[in-house]
Amino acid sequence: MSEAIFRTDMTVELVKASASDADVIWAARVSTAGEQSLEEFGEDPARSAGLINYLARERHGSPFEHTSMTFFVSAPIFVFREFMRHRIASYNEESGRYRELQPVFYVPAPERKLVQIGKTGAYEFIDGTKEQYEITTTAMKESYVFVYERYQKMLEAGVAREVARAVLPVGLYSSMYVTMNARALMNFLSLRTAREGSHFPSYPQREIEMVAEKMEEHFARLMPLTHGAFEKSGRIAP
């Protein structure tokens, strides 16, 4: 068996993008400027920023859809299952039917809060003890190694990959491409990040928030005016 790899991080790579604040401006101004909207972005930067802030504040969302960002994400399977709840993106994930899955597994980092207190809908997470952390990581690692050995035995016996993969846990790392426009991304970020100043507080699972934070870094770099407007509007998707 290949030696198991235990990870605590998430990987997000921006593969390609057609996304800029200019895309939002020309899409919005076509209603009044027609074909001349393509020429107006650089004429008055302050006016452009004002328009983007207005669109975000008043939730005129369609101009933000004329953009596209494709990310390559490496994360545990349970994170991807949360991604799939967002029916605002295109996904292509690696398949255990067609390739042998590698023994790369998630374990929480020491700073990951382990204990949930409070009732559903009104709970929070607090730090676990050193003993709780050791119990958690030991149990995960032992379980991962055990089931991956069984997976390998089935493959060696000639069992189809699509059958053998059923024993593998959701803590196994997978990879996928996810493509979405800026409006969809802002919707995703509003739900999958916890930030002070958000009009509607969100309580995401930490692991998907780690992915969302990395996606947001790319978004803020590509579209600084749009990202700024998103922040000013209380992180509500337009």
C-alpha positions as CSV (number, residue, x, y, z in Angstrom):
1,M,0.0,0.0,0.0
2,S,1.2,3.5,-0.7
3,E,1.9,5.4,2.5
4,A,-1.0,7.5,3.7
5,I,-0.7,11.3,3.5
6,F,-2.5,13.4,6.1
7,R,-3.3,17.0,5.3
8,T,-4.9,19.9,7.2
9,D,-5.0,22.4,4.3
10,M,-7.1,23.1,1.3
11,T,-5.8,24.0,-2.2
12,V,-7.4,26.5,-4.5
13,E,-5.8,27.5,-7.8
14,L,-7.2,30.0,-10.3
15,V,-7.0,28.2,-13.6
16,K,-8.4,30.8,-15.9
17,A,-10.6,33.9,-15.6
18,S,-12.5,36.3,-17.8
19,A,-13.5,38.6,-15.0
20,S,-12.8,42.3,-14.4
21,D,-14.7,45.3,-13.1
22,A,-14.8,46.6,-16.7
23,D,-17.0,43.6,-17.6
24,V,-19.6,44.8,-15.0
25,I,-19.5,48.4,-16.2
26,W,-20.0,47.7,-19.9
27,A,-22.7,45.2,-19.2
28,A,-24.6,47.7,-17.0
29,R,-24.2,50.7,-19.2
30,V,-25.4,49.0,-22.4
31,S,-28.9,49.9,-21.3
32,T,-28.2,53.6,-21.8
33,A,-25.0,53.8,-23.9
34,G,-25.6,50.9,-26.4
35,E,-22.4,49.9,-28.2
36,Q,-20.6,52.9,-26.7
37,S,-20.6,51.2,-23.3
38,L,-17.4,49.3,-24.2
39,E,-15.6,52.6,-24.3
40,E,-16.7,54.2,-21.1
41,F,-14.9,52.2,-18.4
42,G,-11.6,54.0,-18.4
43,E,-13.1,57.5,-18.9
44,D,-14.1,58.2,-15.3
45,P,-12.8,55.6,-12.6
46,A,-14.8,57.3,-9.8
47,R,-18.0,57.1,-11.8
48,S,-17.3,53.4,-12.6
49,A,-16.7,52.6,-8.9
50,G,-19.9,54.5,-8.0
51,L,-21.9,52.5,-10.5
52,I,-20.6,49.2,-9.2
53,N,-21.4,50.2,-5.7
54,Y,-24.9,51.2,-6.8
55,L,-25.5,47.9,-8.6
56,A,-24.4,45.9,-5.5
57,R,-26.4,48.1,-3.0
58,E,-29.6,48.0,-5.1
59,R,-29.1,44.3,-5.9
60,H,-29.0,44.7,-9.7
61,G,-27.2,41.5,-10.2
62,S,-27.2,40.6,-13.9
63,P,-24.2,42.8,-14.9
64,F,-22.0,40.7,-12.5
65,E,-22.9,37.6,-14.4
66,H,-20.8,38.6,-17.5
67,T,-17.7,37.2,-15.9
68,S,-16.2,33.7,-15.4
69,M,-13.7,32.2,-13.0
70,T,-12.5,28.6,-13.0
71,F,-10.8,27.2,-9.9
72,F,-9.1,23.9,-9.3
73,V,-9.9,22.8,-5.8
74,S,-8.3,20.1,-3.7
75,A,-10.3,19.3,-0.5
76,P,-11.9,16.4,1.3
77,I,-15.0,14.8,-0.2
78,F,-17.3,16.1,2.5
79,V,-16.3,19.7,1.5
80,F,-17.4,18.9,-2.1
81,R,-20.7,17.6,-0.9
82,E,-21.4,21.0,0.6
83,F,-20.3,22.7,-2.6
84,M,-22.9,20.7,-4.6
85,R,-25.6,22.4,-2.6
86,H,-24.8,25.6,-4.6
87,R,-26.5,25.1,-7.9
88,I,-24.9,28.2,-9.3
89,A,-21.7,26.7,-10.7
90,S,-20.3,24.1,-13.0
91,Y,-18.5,21.2,-11.5
92,N,-16.2,18.4,-12.7
93,E,-14.7,16.2,-10.1
94,E,-12.2,13.4,-10.3
95,S,-13.8,10.0,-10.5
96,G,-13.2,6.9,-8.5
97,R,-14.7,4.9,-11.3
98,Y,-11.9,5.6,-13.7
99,R,-8.8,6.0,-11.6
100,E,-7.4,4.5,-8.4
101,L,-7.9,7.0,-5.6
102,Q,-4.8,8.0,-3.7
103,P,-4.4,7.7,0.2
104,V,-4.6,11.4,1.0
105,F,-6.8,12.2,4.0
106,Y,-7.9,15.1,6.0
107,V,-7.2,15.6,9.7
108,P,-8.0,18.8,11.6
109,A,-5.2,21.2,12.4
110,P,-4.5,21.9,16.1
111,E,-6.3,25.3,15.9
112,R,-9.5,23.7,14.4
113,K,-12.3,24.2,17.1
114,L,-13.6,20.7,18.0
115,V,-16.4,21.2,20.5
116,Q,-19.9,22.3,19.5
117,I,-22.1,24.0,22.2
118,G,-25.6,25.3,22.0
119,K,-28.7,24.2,20.1
120,T,-29.2,23.8,16.4
121,G,-29.4,27.2,14.8
122,A,-27.8,28.9,17.8
123,Y,-24.5,27.1,18.4
124,E,-20.9,27.9,18.3
125,F,-17.6,25.9,18.3
126,I,-15.0,26.2,21.0
127,D,-11.4,24.8,21.3
128,G,-11.1,21.2,22.3
129,T,-8.6,19.9,24.8
130,K,-5.3,18.4,23.9
131,E,-6.7,15.0,24.8
132,Q,-9.7,15.5,22.5
133,Y,-7.5,16.6,19.6
134,E,-5.2,13.5,20.1
135,I,-8.3,11.2,20.2
136,T,-9.7,12.7,17.1
137,T,-6.6,12.6,14.9
138,T,-5.6,9.2,16.1
139,A,-9.1,7.7,15.4
140,M,-9.1,9.4,12.0
141,K,-5.7,8.1,10.9
142,E,-6.3,4.6,12.1
143,S,-9.6,4.4,10.4
144,Y,-8.2,5.9,7.1
145,V,-5.4,3.4,7.0
146,F,-7.7,0.4,7.8
147,V,-10.2,1.2,5.1
148,Y,-7.6,2.1,2.5
149,E,-6.0,-1.3,3.0
150,R,-9.4,-2.9,2.3
151,Y,-9.8,-0.8,-0.8
152,Q,-6.4,-2.0,-2.1
153,K,-7.2,-5.6,-1.3
154,M,-10.4,-5.4,-3.4
155,L,-8.6,-3.8,-6.3
156,E,-5.9,-6.5,-6.1
157,A,-8.6,-9.1,-6.2
158,G,-10.0,-7.7,-9.4
159,V,-13.0,-5.8,-8.0
160,A,-14.0,-2.9,-10.1
161,R,-12.9,0.5,-8.9
162,E,-16.4,1.8,-8.8
163,V,-17.4,-0.9,-6.3
164,A,-14.2,-0.9,-4.2
165,R,-14.4,2.9,-3.6
166,A,-17.6,2.4,-1.5
167,V,-15.4,1.7,1.6
168,L,-13.5,5.0,1.4
169,P,-14.4,7.8,3.8
170,V,-15.5,11.4,3.1
171,G,-12.2,12.6,4.6
172,L,-10.5,11.4,1.5
173,Y,-9.1,14.2,-0.7
174,S,-10.6,14.7,-4.1
175,S,-10.1,17.4,-6.7
176,M,-12.5,19.3,-9.0
177,Y,-12.8,22.2,-11.3
178,V,-15.5,24.7,-10.4
179,T,-16.6,27.5,-12.6
180,M,-18.8,30.4,-11.6
181,N,-19.5,34.0,-12.4
182,A,-19.0,36.9,-9.9
183,R,-22.6,37.1,-8.9
184,A,-22.6,33.3,-8.1
185,L,-19.3,33.6,-6.3
186,M,-20.6,36.4,-4.1
187,N,-23.6,34.3,-3.2
188,F,-21.3,31.4,-2.3
189,L,-19.0,33.7,-0.2
190,S,-22.0,35.2,1.6
191,L,-23.0,31.8,2.9
192,R,-19.6,30.1,3.3
193,T,-17.6,32.8,5.2
194,A,-18.2,34.2,8.6
195,R,-17.4,37.9,8.7
196,E,-18.1,40.9,11.0
197,G,-20.4,43.4,9.3
198,S,-22.4,40.8,7.3
199,H,-26.0,41.8,7.1
200,F,-27.0,38.1,7.4
201,P,-24.5,36.2,9.6
202,S,-23.4,32.8,8.3
203,Y,-22.1,29.8,10.2
204,P,-20.2,27.7,7.7
205,Q,-18.3,24.6,8.5
206,R,-14.7,25.6,8.9
207,E,-13.3,23.4,6.1
208,I,-15.4,24.9,3.4
209,E,-14.8,28.3,4.7
210,M,-11.0,27.6,4.2
211,V,-11.7,27.0,0.6
212,A,-14.0,30.1,0.3
213,E,-11.3,32.3,1.8
214,K,-8.8,31.3,-0.9
215,M,-11.4,31.8,-3.6
216,E,-12.2,35.3,-2.2
217,E,-8.5,36.2,-2.4
218,H,-8.5,35.6,-6.1
219,F,-11.8,37.4,-6.6
220,A,-10.6,40.5,-4.7
221,R,-7.5,40.6,-6.9
222,L,-9.4,40.2,-10.2
223,M,-12.3,42.5,-9.4
224,P,-11.3,45.0,-6.6
225,L,-14.1,47.4,-7.2
226,T,-16.7,44.6,-7.2
227,H,-15.2,43.0,-4.1
228,G,-15.2,46.3,-2.4
229,A,-18.9,46.9,-3.2
230,F,-19.7,43.4,-1.9
231,E,-18.1,44.4,1.4
232,K,-19.8,47.7,1.6
233,S,-23.2,46.2,0.9
234,G,-22.9,43.9,3.9
235,R,-21.6,40.9,1.9
236,I,-25.0,40.3,0.3
237,A,-25.0,38.9,-3.2
238,P,-26.6,41.3,-5.7
